[in-house]
Amino acid sequence: MTEPPQTDEGWFVLHDFRTVDWDAWRDAAERDRDRAVSEGVEYLSSHEAVEDADEGTSAVFSVLGDKADLLVLHLRPSLDHLSTAERRFEGTELGRFTDQTDSFVSVTEVSGYVSDAYFDEDEEVDEGLVSYIEGKIKPELPADEYVCFYPMNKRRGETVNWYDLPFDERAELMKGHGTTARKWGGKVDQIISSALGLDDWEWGVTLFAADAVDIKDIVYELRFDDATSKYGEFGSFYIGRRFPPTDLGAYLRGETVPTGEEASHHHEGEHHGSGDHGGGGHGGDGHHDGEDGHHGDDESDETDEESIRGELEDLDIYAGKPHGEDVYATVLYSEANPDEVAEEVDGLRGNFEHYGSHVKTAVYEGTYTDRVAVVSIWETASAAETAAGFLADLPGIVSRAGEESGFGTMGMFYTVKPDHQEDFVDRFDTIGDLLEEMDGHQETDLMMNREDENDMFIASQWRSKDDAMGFFRSEAFRDTVKWGRDVLADRPRHVFLA
């Protein structure tokens, strides 16, 4: 007998696929349709709020094509919770107008292919790895709108049999599979759930993305991966889009969902339970606002940023590129002991580095305050958001850069030539004195990388953007920029946090 990988399980999962009896819906009296919408919204809202259990998560999706119209997705601690949720739907007036045309029952799972250390009773497992694993078995449903679900088996043929392979060979194939998938880190998230003994297929794969093309692309490329091309067998594919329960009436009226501003916010922070861990996807949990949300404000912000970038470029200061063309950073401040923070960040960083979209995660200490800054930089905004979810559980976190009142700027980063590190710090003392006299200045600190004293950034807080730009236009700042060309290893780089 070949060696099976060890497994650990989390929440049970129900993919509940429904078709709407559109003829019955059209023929129904208006009061019956209104009651169906009302009871449907109440049911979906209460389950998204996880009022039926201590932990879990739920969501509803419209489904495209003839296989189903709706997908109601539940993750709960027990099969009993799922059974109750399934029957309660049937008890609503909405249930009278739908049929369950398909379903899939499974349980979230991680295996020894992910980490042998996690299953080794004699080995101490770092907290970062534990958080990573728990994020897979107790995942948060990503906020991305599009969902794809399909069941799959590992092939058990006479000549090609996955289960006959030695463990090391299977582990190597799965490692290569993961390497290919990480190309979509921050774009596509996944939930892998095991259905062995629970349903007709062995696993269920649920993919989430803001762009449906990314789902197509990852499935396409993985078809050429050895673990898939030789050993993968697949069932029917379902594609859909998430919408808030309050849009149920619009959906049944044939309107585009999600609708309006509600689409941008309805599914933020919907993971309920004791862990609050980020999702277990290729690149982590992502956050993308809906297409019909508040783009007007976004466009205004981008215009302001472009104006600022242009003004700084005139000063030979690189201010980054517009969103989508540059790296993304999340910065959280902690008042805990720096050594304690650094130890936990080290564990998380080891897991972050599994993803190709990870650029850098480091701990910085303030020169003039006791605050510690944890900086995590990624190639995509959604990956940075996911990292923020993990980092938010670090000890002593008091704020996240960009959430303060006023206008924040951060020099990310100044890389100082080693011979001029002390000169740079001394120069900052002079600038700090000048800032204290600037109108609208609230606070500034020089944050220094614990692992590289030549890597630092300046975090400033201003009453308004105009106040900050007043400083950047000052002669003192221009003189400092000119001086910096001799002591910096590269151009200073500023990121603005509104």
C-alpha positions as CSV (number, residue, x, y, z in Angstrom):
1,M,0.0,0.0,0.0
2,T,1.3,3.4,-0.9
3,E,1.6,6.1,1.8
4,P,-1.5,8.4,1.9
5,P,-0.9,12.0,2.9
6,Q,-2.1,13.1,6.3
7,T,-5.1,15.5,6.2
8,D,-6.7,18.1,8.4
9,E,-10.3,19.2,7.9
10,G,-12.2,22.4,8.7
11,W,-15.7,23.5,7.6
12,F,-18.2,21.4,5.8
13,V,-19.4,22.8,2.5
14,L,-22.6,22.8,0.6
15,H,-22.9,24.0,-3.0
16,D,-26.7,24.2,-3.5
17,F,-27.5,24.8,-7.1
18,R,-31.1,25.9,-7.9
19,T,-33.1,26.5,-11.1
20,V,-36.0,28.9,-11.0
21,D,-39.4,27.8,-12.4
22,W,-39.7,30.9,-14.6
23,D,-43.1,29.9,-15.9
24,A,-44.5,29.6,-12.4
25,W,-42.8,32.8,-11.4
26,R,-44.4,34.8,-14.2
27,D,-47.8,33.3,-13.5
28,A,-47.7,33.9,-9.8
29,A,-49.7,36.7,-8.1
30,E,-47.7,39.8,-7.3
31,R,-48.2,39.3,-3.5
32,D,-46.8,35.7,-3.8
33,R,-43.7,37.1,-5.7
34,D,-43.3,39.8,-3.1
35,R,-43.5,37.3,-0.3
36,A,-40.9,35.0,-2.1
37,V,-38.5,37.9,-2.5
38,S,-39.0,39.0,1.1
39,E,-38.5,35.5,2.6
40,G,-35.6,34.8,0.2
41,V,-33.8,38.0,1.2
42,E,-34.3,37.2,4.9
43,Y,-33.0,33.7,4.4
44,L,-29.9,34.7,2.4
45,S,-29.1,37.7,4.7
46,S,-29.4,35.7,7.9
47,H,-27.1,33.0,6.5
48,E,-24.5,35.5,5.2
49,A,-24.6,36.9,8.8
50,V,-24.1,33.3,10.0
51,E,-27.0,33.6,12.5
52,D,-27.4,29.9,12.5
53,A,-23.9,28.9,13.8
54,D,-20.9,30.1,15.8
55,E,-18.7,30.3,12.7
56,G,-18.9,29.9,9.0
57,T,-19.7,31.9,5.8
58,S,-22.3,32.0,3.1
59,A,-23.0,33.7,-0.2
60,V,-25.4,33.7,-3.2
61,F,-24.4,33.8,-6.8
62,S,-26.3,34.0,-10.1
63,V,-25.3,31.2,-12.4
64,L,-25.0,31.5,-16.2
65,G,-26.2,28.8,-18.6
66,D,-28.8,26.0,-18.5
67,K,-27.4,23.9,-15.6
68,A,-28.6,26.3,-12.8
69,D,-29.9,29.8,-12.1
70,L,-28.6,30.2,-8.5
71,L,-25.8,28.9,-6.3
72,V,-26.2,29.2,-2.6
73,L,-22.9,28.4,-1.0
74,H,-22.6,27.6,2.7
75,L,-19.6,26.7,4.8
76,R,-20.4,25.5,8.4
77,P,-18.8,23.6,11.3
78,S,-21.0,20.5,10.8
79,L,-23.1,18.6,8.3
80,D,-26.1,19.2,10.6
81,H,-25.7,22.9,10.0
82,L,-25.7,22.4,6.2
83,S,-28.7,20.0,6.4
84,T,-30.7,22.6,8.4
85,A,-29.7,25.4,6.0
86,E,-30.8,23.3,3.0
87,R,-34.2,22.5,4.5
88,R,-34.8,26.0,5.7
89,F,-34.4,27.2,2.1
90,E,-37.1,24.7,1.0
91,G,-39.4,26.1,3.7
92,T,-39.3,29.6,2.2
93,E,-41.8,30.9,-0.3
94,L,-38.8,31.3,-2.7
95,G,-38.1,27.6,-2.4
96,R,-41.5,26.9,-3.9
97,F,-40.4,28.5,-7.1
98,T,-37.0,26.6,-7.4
99,D,-35.7,23.1,-7.8
100,Q,-32.4,21.8,-6.6
101,T,-30.9,20.5,-9.8
102,D,-27.4,19.8,-8.4
103,S,-25.5,19.9,-5.2
104,F,-22.1,19.1,-3.9
105,V,-21.3,18.2,-0.3
106,S,-17.6,18.3,0.9
107,V,-15.3,19.5,3.6
108,T,-12.4,21.9,3.4
109,E,-9.1,20.1,3.7
110,V,-5.3,20.5,3.8
111,S,-2.9,17.7,3.3
112,G,0.7,16.7,3.8
113,Y,1.4,17.9,0.3
114,V,1.1,21.5,1.7
115,S,3.4,21.0,4.7
116,D,4.8,18.0,6.4
117,A,5.8,20.1,9.4
118,Y,2.2,20.9,10.2
119,F,1.5,17.2,10.8
120,D,4.7,16.4,12.6
121,E,3.8,16.0,16.3
122,D,7.5,16.3,17.3
123,E,8.1,19.5,15.5
124,E,7.1,23.0,16.7
125,V,5.0,24.7,14.1
126,D,5.4,28.4,13.7
127,E,2.3,30.6,14.2
128,G,2.5,31.9,10.6
129,L,2.1,28.4,9.2
130,V,-0.8,27.7,11.5
131,S,-2.5,30.9,10.3
132,Y,-1.9,29.9,6.7
133,I,-3.4,26.5,7.2
134,E,-6.4,27.7,9.1
135,G,-7.0,30.2,6.3
136,K,-7.4,27.2,4.0
137,I,-9.7,25.1,6.2
138,K,-11.7,28.0,7.5
139,P,-11.6,30.3,4.5
140,E,-13.3,33.7,4.0
141,L,-15.3,33.8,0.8
142,P,-13.4,36.3,-1.4
143,A,-15.1,39.5,-2.3
144,D,-14.3,39.0,-6.0
145,E,-17.5,38.8,-8.0
146,Y,-17.0,35.8,-10.3
147,V,-17.1,32.2,-9.1
148,C,-16.3,28.9,-10.9
149,F,-17.1,25.5,-9.4
150,Y,-16.2,22.1,-10.7
151,P,-15.7,18.6,-9.2
152,M,-12.7,16.5,-9.9
153,N,-11.1,13.1,-9.4
154,K,-7.6,11.8,-9.5
155,R,-7.4,9.1,-12.3
156,R,-7.4,5.5,-11.3
157,G,-6.9,3.7,-14.6
158,E,-5.2,0.4,-15.3
159,T,-2.0,2.1,-16.6
160,V,-2.3,5.6,-15.1
161,N,-3.2,5.5,-11.4
162,W,-2.5,8.4,-9.1
163,Y,-3.0,6.3,-6.0
164,D,-0.3,3.9,-7.1
165,L,2.4,6.6,-7.1
166,P,4.9,6.9,-4.2
167,F,4.2,9.7,-1.9
168,D,7.3,11.7,-2.8
169,E,6.3,11.6,-6.5
170,R,2.8,12.8,-5.8
171,A,4.2,15.5,-3.5
172,E,6.6,16.7,-6.3
173,L,3.7,16.8,-8.8
174,M,1.6,18.8,-6.5
175,K,4.5,21.2,-5.8
176,G,4.8,21.8,-9.6
177,H,1.0,22.3,-9.8
178,G,1.2,24.9,-7.0
179,T,4.1,26.7,-8.7
180,T,2.0,27.0,-11.9
181,A,-1.0,28.3,-10.0
182,R,0.9,30.9,-8.1
183,K,1.2,32.9,-11.4
184,W,-2.4,34.0,-10.6
185,G,-1.6,35.0,-7.0
186,G,-3.8,37.9,-6.1
187,K,-6.0,37.4,-9.1
188,V,-7.6,34.0,-8.5
189,D,-8.5,32.6,-5.1
190,Q,-9.6,29.0,-4.5
191,I,-11.3,26.8,-1.9
192,I,-10.3,23.1,-2.2
193,S,-12.8,20.7,-0.5
194,S,-12.7,17.0,-0.2
195,A,-15.8,14.9,-1.0
196,L,-14.4,11.4,-0.4
197,G,-17.2,9.5,1.2
198,L,-19.5,12.5,1.0
199,D,-20.3,12.9,-2.7
200,D,-19.8,11.2,-6.1
201,W,-16.5,13.1,-6.9
202,E,-13.4,13.2,-4.8
203,W,-12.9,17.0,-4.6
204,G,-14.6,20.2,-5.3
205,V,-12.7,23.2,-6.6
206,T,-14.2,26.7,-6.2
207,L,-12.4,29.6,-7.9
208,F,-13.0,33.3,-7.3
209,A,-11.8,36.2,-9.4
210,A,-12.6,39.8,-10.2
211,D,-12.1,39.0,-13.9
212,A,-13.6,35.8,-15.4
213,V,-10.9,35.6,-18.0
214,D,-8.4,34.9,-15.2
215,I,-10.5,31.9,-14.2
216,K,-10.4,30.7,-17.8
217,D,-6.6,31.3,-18.1
218,I,-5.7,29.4,-14.9
219,V,-7.8,26.4,-15.8
220,Y,-6.4,26.4,-19.3
221,E,-2.7,26.5,-18.2
222,L,-3.2,24.0,-15.5
223,R,-4.5,21.5,-18.0
224,F,-1.0,21.2,-19.3
225,D,0.5,20.6,-15.8
226,D,1.5,17.0,-15.3
227,A,-0.6,16.6,-12.2
228,T,-3.6,17.5,-14.3
229,S,-2.9,16.4,-17.8
230,K,-2.1,12.8,-16.7
231,Y,-4.1,12.4,-13.5
232,G,-7.0,14.9,-13.5
233,E,-10.6,14.1,-14.4
234,F,-13.3,16.7,-14.2
235,G,-17.1,17.1,-14.0
236,S,-19.4,19.9,-15.1
237,F,-18.2,23.5,-14.7
238,Y,-20.4,26.2,-13.3
239,I,-19.8,29.9,-13.7
240,G,-21.6,32.7,-11.9
241,R,-21.4,36.0,-10.2
242,R,-21.9,37.0,-6.6
243,F,-24.6,39.5,-5.6
244,P,-25.9,40.8,-2.3
245,P,-29.1,39.2,-0.9
246,T,-30.9,42.6,-1.2
247,D,-30.5,42.3,-5.0
248,L,-32.6,39.1,-5.1
249,G,-35.7,41.0,-6.4
250,A,-33.6,42.7,-9.1
251,Y,-32.3,39.4,-10.2
252,L,-35.7,37.8,-10.4
253,R,-36.9,40.9,-12.4
254,G,-34.1,40.2,-15.0
255,E,-32.0,43.2,-14.0
256,T,-28.2,43.2,-13.9
257,V,-26.8,42.2,-10.5
258,P,-25.0,43.2,-8.4
259,T,-26.6,46.6,-8.6
260,G,-25.4,50.0,-7.4
261,E,-23.2,50.9,-4.5
262,E,-24.4,48.0,-2.5
263,A,-22.4,45.8,-4.8
264,S,-19.2,47.4,-3.6
265,H,-19.6,46.7,0.0
266,H,-22.1,43.9,0.7
267,H,-19.5,41.2,1.0
268,E,-16.7,42.9,3.0
269,G,-15.7,41.1,6.2
270,E,-18.2,38.3,6.0
271,H,-16.1,35.6,7.5
272,H,-17.5,34.8,10.9
273,G,-15.9,32.8,13.6
274,S,-13.0,32.7,16.0
275,G,-10.2,32.8,13.6
276,D,-10.8,35.6,11.1
277,H,-8.1,34.2,8.8
278,G,-7.7,35.2,5.2
279,G,-8.8,32.9,2.4
280,G,-6.8,30.0,1.2
281,G,-6.3,30.8,-2.5
282,H,-3.5,30.9,-5.0
283,G,-2.5,34.4,-3.9
284,G,-4.7,34.9,-0.8
285,D,-8.0,36.7,-0.4
286,G,-8.7,39.6,-2.7
287,H,-10.9,42.7,-2.5
288,H,-12.3,44.3,-5.6
289,D,-15.2,46.7,-5.6
290,G,-18.2,46.0,-7.8
291,E,-18.3,47.6,-11.3
292,D,-21.4,49.7,-10.5
293,G,-20.1,51.1,-7.2
294,H,-18.4,54.4,-6.4
295,H,-16.2,54.8,-9.4
296,G,-16.8,58.6,-9.5
297,D,-14.8,59.0,-6.2
298,D,-12.1,56.6,-7.4
299,E,-11.6,58.6,-10.6
300,S,-11.3,61.8,-8.6
301,D,-8.7,60.2,-6.3
302,E,-6.8,58.9,-9.3
303,T,-6.8,62.4,-10.9
304,D,-5.5,63.9,-7.6
305,E,-2.8,61.3,-7.4
306,E,-1.7,61.9,-11.0
307,S,-1.4,65.6,-10.3
308,I,0.7,64.9,-7.2
309,R,2.9,62.4,-9.2
310,G,3.5,65.0,-11.9
311,E,4.6,67.6,-9.4
312,L,6.9,65.2,-7.6
313,E,8.3,64.0,-10.9
314,D,9.4,67.6,-11.6
315,L,11.5,67.3,-8.3
316,D,13.0,64.0,-9.6
317,I,11.0,62.0,-7.0
318,Y,9.5,58.8,-8.2
319,A,5.9,58.6,-6.9
320,G,4.9,55.3,-8.3
321,K,2.6,54.5,-11.2
322,P,-1.2,54.4,-11.4
323,H,-3.0,51.5,-9.9
324,G,-2.6,48.3,-11.9
325,E,0.9,49.1,-13.1
326,D,2.9,49.1,-9.9
327,V,3.4,47.2,-6.7
328,Y,0.9,47.6,-3.8
329,A,1.8,48.1,-0.2
330,T,-0.1,47.5,3.0
331,V,1.4,49.1,6.2
332,L,0.2,48.4,9.7
333,Y,1.5,50.0,12.9
334,S,2.0,48.2,16.2
335,E,2.8,49.3,19.7
336,A,4.0,45.9,20.8
337,N,7.5,44.8,21.5
338,P,9.5,45.0,18.2
339,D,11.1,41.6,18.8
340,E,7.7,40.0,19.4
341,V,6.3,41.5,16.2
342,A,9.4,40.6,14.2
343,E,9.2,37.0,15.3
344,E,5.6,36.6,14.2
345,V,6.2,38.4,10.9
346,D,9.1,36.1,10.2
347,G,6.7,33.1,10.3
348,L,4.1,34.8,8.1
349,R,6.8,36.0,5.6
350,G,7.9,32.4,5.1
351,N,4.4,31.6,3.9
352,F,4.0,34.8,1.8
353,E,7.2,33.8,-0.1
354,H,5.3,30.8,-1.5
355,Y,3.5,33.2,-3.7
356,G,5.0,34.7,-6.8
357,S,3.2,38.0,-6.3
358,H,5.0,38.7,-3.0
359,V,7.7,41.3,-3.3
360,K,8.7,42.1,0.3
361,T,7.6,42.0,3.9
362,A,9.7,43.7,6.6
363,V,9.5,45.3,10.1
364,Y,10.5,48.9,10.6
365,E,11.1,50.7,13.9
366,G,10.4,54.4,14.5
367,T,13.2,56.7,15.3
368,Y,11.1,59.2,17.3
369,T,8.2,57.0,18.4
370,D,7.8,53.6,19.9
371,R,5.7,52.5,16.9
372,V,6.6,49.5,14.8
373,A,5.6,49.5,11.1
374,V,5.0,46.2,9.3
375,V,5.3,46.8,5.5
376,S,4.1,44.1,3.0
377,I,4.5,44.8,-0.7
378,W,2.8,42.8,-3.4
379,E,2.4,42.9,-7.2
380,T,-1.4,43.1,-6.9
381,A,-3.8,45.1,-4.7
382,S,-5.9,42.1,-3.8
383,A,-2.8,40.2,-2.6
384,A,-1.8,43.2,-0.5
385,E,-5.4,43.2,1.0
386,T,-5.1,39.5,1.8
387,A,-1.8,40.1,3.5
388,A,-3.3,42.9,5.6
389,G,-5.9,40.3,6.9
390,F,-3.1,38.1,8.2
391,L,-1.0,41.0,9.5
392,A,-4.0,42.5,11.3
393,D,-3.7,39.7,13.9
394,L,-0.2,40.6,14.9
395,P,0.2,41.8,18.5
396,G,-0.4,45.5,19.3
397,I,-1.8,46.6,16.0
398,V,-3.3,50.0,16.5
399,S,-3.8,51.3,12.9
400,R,-3.4,50.8,9.3
401,A,-1.7,53.4,7.1
402,G,-4.3,55.2,5.1
403,E,-7.0,54.9,7.7
404,E,-5.9,57.9,9.7
405,S,-7.7,61.2,9.5
406,G,-6.1,63.9,7.3
407,F,-3.6,63.1,4.6
408,G,-0.7,60.7,4.9
409,T,2.4,60.3,2.8
410,M,5.1,57.7,3.0
411,G,8.5,57.7,1.4
412,M,8.7,54.1,0.3
413,F,11.6,53.8,0.3
414,Y,14.9,55.6,0.8
415,T,17.8,53.3,0.2
416,V,20.8,55.0,1.7
417,K,24.4,54.4,0.7
418,P,26.0,52.6,3.7
419,D,28.7,55.3,4.2
420,H,26.0,58.0,4.5
421,Q,23.5,56.3,6.8
422,E,24.3,58.5,9.8
423,D,24.4,61.6,7.6
424,F,20.8,60.8,6.4
425,V,19.6,60.4,9.9
426,D,21.2,63.7,11.0
427,R,19.7,65.4,8.0
428,F,16.3,64.1,9.0
429,D,16.7,65.7,12.4
430,T,17.0,69.0,10.7
431,I,14.0,68.4,8.5
432,G,12.0,67.2,11.5
433,D,12.6,70.6,13.2
434,L,11.5,72.3,10.0
435,L,8.3,70.2,9.7
436,E,7.3,71.1,13.3
437,E,6.9,74.7,12.0
438,M,5.0,73.8,8.8
439,D,1.3,74.7,8.7
440,G,-0.9,71.6,8.9
441,H,1.9,69.2,9.9
442,Q,0.7,66.6,12.5
443,E,3.4,64.0,12.9
444,T,6.5,62.6,11.1
445,D,8.7,59.7,11.9
446,L,11.7,58.0,10.3
447,M,11.0,54.3,10.1
448,M,14.1,52.0,9.8
449,N,14.2,48.4,8.6
450,R,15.3,46.1,11.5
451,E,17.2,43.9,9.1
452,D,18.8,46.6,6.9
453,E,19.5,50.0,8.5
454,N,20.0,51.5,5.1
455,D,16.4,50.8,4.1
456,M,14.0,53.3,5.6
457,F,10.9,55.3,4.9
458,I,9.4,58.6,6.2
459,A,5.8,58.5,7.4
460,S,4.1,61.8,7.7
461,Q,0.6,62.9,8.6
462,W,-0.8,66.2,7.5
463,R,-4.1,68.0,8.0
464,S,-4.7,68.0,4.2
465,K,-3.1,67.3,0.9
466,D,-2.5,71.0,0.3
467,D,-0.5,71.3,3.5
468,A,1.6,68.3,2.5
469,M,2.2,69.7,-1.0
470,G,3.2,73.0,0.5
471,F,6.1,71.3,2.1
472,F,7.0,69.4,-1.1
473,R,7.1,72.7,-3.0
474,S,9.3,74.4,-0.3
475,E,12.9,75.4,-1.0
476,A,14.0,73.4,2.1
477,F,12.5,70.2,0.6
478,R,14.1,71.0,-2.8
479,D,17.5,71.5,-1.2
480,T,17.1,68.2,0.7
481,V,16.3,66.4,-2.6
482,K,19.4,67.8,-4.2
483,W,21.5,66.7,-1.2
484,G,19.9,63.3,-1.2
485,R,21.3,62.5,-4.7
486,D,24.7,62.1,-3.2
487,V,23.7,59.9,-0.3
488,L,20.9,57.7,-1.7
489,A,21.5,54.5,-3.6
490,D,18.4,55.3,-5.9
491,R,15.7,57.8,-6.4
492,P,13.4,58.5,-3.4
493,R,10.0,57.0,-3.9
494,H,6.8,58.3,-2.4
495,V,3.4,56.6,-2.0
496,F,0.4,58.7,-0.9
497,L,-2.2,57.3,1.4
498,A,-5.4,59.2,1.4
